Amino acid sequence: MSGSVGDNTARASGVIASAGGGAWNFISSTALDAATITVTGLDSTYDKYQFVLSNVHVDTEHSGSQHVYARAIQGGSPVAGGSYEYGATDIQSNGSSLNAYYDTGTSSFKISHNGTSLPTDEVLDLTLDIYHPASTTTWLTAYWEKVGYTHDNRININVGGGQLKETAATTGIQFLLAAGAFDGGNVRLYGLANS
C-alpha cells in the first residue's frame, strides 16, 4: 500500500461528537503500514484538525525505543528544514519525576518520545491536533498527547506542543519513525466544525 490518502476521501461523512456547539467530522482513515505515512486533507474548512493514531505497532527497535515524528506537508512536500520548535513532558509509570524533551530548530515534531519497540505486544495510542493549517502568515500550531508501552516494560506518557513558521498552506501531515516502518494500526483524521 502507498500509505497515503488524498482529498478524494469523503469529507464530513459522519458527525462523531459534539464539542462546545461544534462537532468532530470524520475525514479519512489510513493504515499504518509503511515507513512513512502521509495523510492529506487539511484546508480552510476547519480551524482545527485532529489525527488519531490508534493501536500503533512498529517493526524495528531503535536504540532501545522507537520515536514517532510528524512533519507538515506544504507545497506538496514535507517540510524537513530546521524550522520546528516544540516542548513536551515525559513521564513513566515507574518514576515520580516529570522530565522534558524539546528542540528549538529541528526537522519535525517528536510526538512520541521513548516509545514502543516490539511489533506484537507493545502499542502506542496518540492524538495530534493541528490549528489553522490554511494560513500562510501565522505559525502552524501542533498539540499532542501519547500513552504507550515502552521497550523497558513501562507505560510512558507524553504531552507536548510546538509551532512551525508557515510559508505556504499546510495540506497534510507525514508520520515517520526513527528507524524501520509502521507495522499496524490506523491514523484517522477529523475536523472540528467552526460553529
C-alpha positions as CSV (number, residue, x, y, z in Angstrom):
1,M,0.0,0.0,0.0
2,S,1.1,3.5,-0.6
3,G,0.5,4.8,3.0
4,S,-1.1,7.9,1.5
5,V,-4.7,9.2,1.5
6,G,-5.9,12.2,-0.5
7,D,-8.6,14.8,-0.6
8,N,-10.9,12.5,-2.6
9,T,-11.9,10.8,0.7
10,A,-15.5,11.5,1.6
11,R,-15.3,14.6,3.8
12,A,-17.6,15.0,6.8
13,S,-19.2,11.7,6.3
14,G,-20.2,11.4,9.9
15,V,-20.5,13.6,13.0
16,I,-18.9,11.8,15.9
17,A,-19.1,14.0,18.9
18,S,-20.2,17.5,19.9
19,A,-17.7,20.0,21.3
20,G,-18.8,23.3,22.5
21,G,-21.5,23.7,19.9
22,G,-19.4,22.2,17.1
23,A,-18.8,18.6,16.1
24,W,-15.9,16.4,15.1
25,N,-16.4,15.3,11.5
26,F,-14.7,12.2,10.1
27,I,-12.5,12.9,7.0
28,S,-10.3,9.8,6.4
29,S,-8.7,6.7,7.7
30,T,-5.3,5.3,6.7
31,A,-3.5,2.1,7.7
32,L,-0.1,2.5,9.4
33,D,1.8,0.0,7.2
34,A,4.8,1.8,5.7
35,A,8.0,3.6,6.7
36,T,6.3,7.0,6.1
37,I,2.6,7.7,6.2
38,T,1.2,10.8,4.5
39,V,-2.3,12.0,5.3
40,T,-3.7,14.9,3.3
41,G,-7.0,16.7,3.5
42,L,-6.2,19.8,5.5
43,D,-7.6,23.1,4.2
44,S,-9.6,26.1,5.3
45,T,-12.7,24.1,6.1
46,Y,-11.8,23.8,9.8
47,D,-9.6,25.8,12.1
48,K,-8.7,22.7,14.0
49,Y,-7.9,19.2,12.8
50,Q,-7.2,16.1,14.8
51,F,-5.2,13.0,13.8
52,V,-5.9,9.9,16.0
53,L,-3.2,7.2,15.8
54,S,-4.6,4.1,17.3
55,N,-3.0,0.7,18.2
56,V,0.3,1.8,16.6
57,H,2.9,-1.0,16.1
58,V,6.4,-0.8,14.7
59,D,8.6,-3.4,13.0
60,T,12.0,-2.3,14.4
61,E,13.5,-1.5,17.7
62,H,15.7,1.6,17.6
63,S,18.3,2.2,20.3
64,G,16.0,0.8,22.9
65,S,13.0,2.8,22.0
66,Q,11.1,4.0,18.9
67,H,10.2,7.6,18.5
68,V,7.4,8.9,16.3
69,Y,7.7,12.2,14.3
70,A,5.3,14.4,12.4
71,R,6.1,16.8,9.5
72,A,3.9,19.3,7.8
73,I,3.1,18.9,4.1
74,Q,3.4,22.3,2.3
75,G,3.5,22.8,-1.5
76,G,3.1,19.0,-1.9
77,S,6.3,18.0,0.0
78,P,7.1,17.5,3.7
79,V,8.9,20.4,5.4
80,A,12.1,18.9,6.7
81,G,14.2,22.0,7.4
82,G,15.1,23.1,10.9
83,S,12.0,25.2,11.5
84,Y,10.1,23.2,14.1
85,E,10.1,24.3,17.7
86,Y,8.5,22.3,20.5
87,G,8.5,21.2,24.1
88,A,6.9,18.2,25.8
89,T,6.6,16.4,29.1
90,D,7.8,12.8,29.6
91,I,6.9,10.5,32.5
92,Q,6.9,6.8,33.0
93,S,4.8,4.6,35.3
94,N,7.9,3.6,37.3
95,G,9.0,7.1,38.1
96,S,7.9,10.0,40.2
97,S,9.9,12.7,38.3
98,L,8.5,14.6,35.3
99,N,11.0,15.1,32.6
100,A,11.0,17.1,29.4
101,Y,12.2,16.9,25.8
102,Y,12.3,19.8,23.5
103,D,14.0,21.4,20.4
104,T,14.4,25.0,19.1
105,G,15.0,24.2,15.5
106,T,14.6,20.7,14.1
107,S,13.3,18.8,11.1
108,S,10.0,17.6,12.7
109,F,7.8,17.4,15.8
110,K,8.7,14.5,18.1
111,I,5.2,13.4,19.1
112,S,6.2,10.2,20.8
113,H,9.4,10.0,22.9
114,N,10.7,6.8,24.5
115,G,8.1,4.8,22.6
116,T,7.3,1.2,21.7
117,S,9.8,-1.2,20.2
118,L,8.2,-4.6,19.6
119,P,5.6,-5.1,16.8
120,T,3.3,-7.5,18.6
121,D,2.9,-6.7,22.3
122,E,3.7,-3.1,22.7
123,V,1.4,-0.4,21.3
124,L,1.1,3.4,21.2
125,D,-2.1,5.5,21.1
126,L,-1.8,9.2,20.4
127,T,-3.6,12.3,19.1
128,L,-2.1,15.2,17.2
129,D,-4.1,18.5,16.9
130,I,-3.2,20.9,14.1
131,Y,-4.5,24.5,14.2
132,H,-5.2,26.9,11.2
133,P,-3.3,24.9,8.6
134,A,-4.6,27.1,5.7
135,S,-2.8,30.2,6.9
136,T,0.3,31.4,5.2
137,T,1.2,34.2,7.6
138,T,0.9,32.7,11.1
139,W,2.7,29.9,12.9
140,L,1.2,26.4,12.4
141,T,0.4,25.2,15.9
142,A,0.5,21.5,17.0
143,Y,-0.5,19.8,20.2
144,W,-0.2,16.1,21.1
145,E,-0.8,13.5,23.7
146,K,0.6,10.0,23.8
147,V,0.3,6.9,26.0
148,G,2.2,3.7,25.2
149,Y,4.2,0.8,26.3
150,T,8.0,1.2,26.2
151,H,10.9,-1.0,25.5
152,D,11.7,-1.3,29.2
153,N,8.2,-2.6,30.2
154,R,6.8,0.7,31.4
155,I,3.9,2.9,30.4
156,N,5.2,6.2,29.0
157,I,3.1,9.4,28.7
158,N,4.0,12.5,26.6
159,V,2.1,15.8,26.4
160,G,3.5,18.4,24.1
161,G,3.1,21.2,21.7
162,G,5.0,23.3,19.2
163,Q,4.9,25.6,16.2
164,L,6.2,25.8,12.7
165,K,6.5,29.1,10.7
166,E,4.3,28.7,7.7
167,T,5.3,30.0,4.3
168,A,2.6,28.0,2.5
169,A,-0.7,26.4,3.5
170,T,-0.3,23.1,5.2
171,T,-2.3,20.4,3.4
172,G,-1.3,17.3,5.3
173,I,1.0,15.6,7.9
174,Q,3.6,13.0,7.3
175,F,4.3,10.5,10.1
176,L,7.6,8.7,10.3
177,L,9.8,6.8,12.8
178,A,13.4,7.0,14.0
179,A,14.0,3.7,12.1
180,G,12.1,1.0,10.3
181,A,8.4,1.1,9.4
182,F,4.9,1.1,11.0
183,D,3.6,-2.4,11.3
184,G,0.0,-1.9,12.3
185,G,-2.7,0.5,13.5
186,N,-4.6,3.3,11.8
187,V,-4.5,7.1,11.6
188,R,-7.9,8.7,11.4
189,L,-8.4,12.4,10.5
190,Y,-11.2,14.6,11.9
191,G,-12.1,18.2,11.6
192,L,-13.7,20.3,14.3
193,A,-16.7,22.3,13.0
194,N,-16.2,26.0,13.4
195,S,-19.7,26.6,14.6
